[in-house]
């Protein structure tokens, strides 16, 4: 699951009672999917084998992303995000 740090809270206090504006901001600022992933033998690419996603268009798809590991940080670029916004960089940091 990926989410912006600035997602709004739902004023009504219930997930099913968000306003159109709240729901749009939440949907536009988060994505989740699950499935297996593989890293190529050289450690240069990660492939996500998506079983299901909160963006149903991704269900059953595969995405290969260029991968970079530096110290405790893994970075890859998503050139086709689900919101159509253009390329963005995703950074994972190891928790110590």
ABEGO torsion letter per residue (X at the ends): XBBBAABBBBAAGBAAABBAAAAAAAAAABBBBBEBBBBBAAGABBBBBBABBABAAABGBBBBBBBBBBEABBBBBBABBAAGAEBBBBBBBBBX
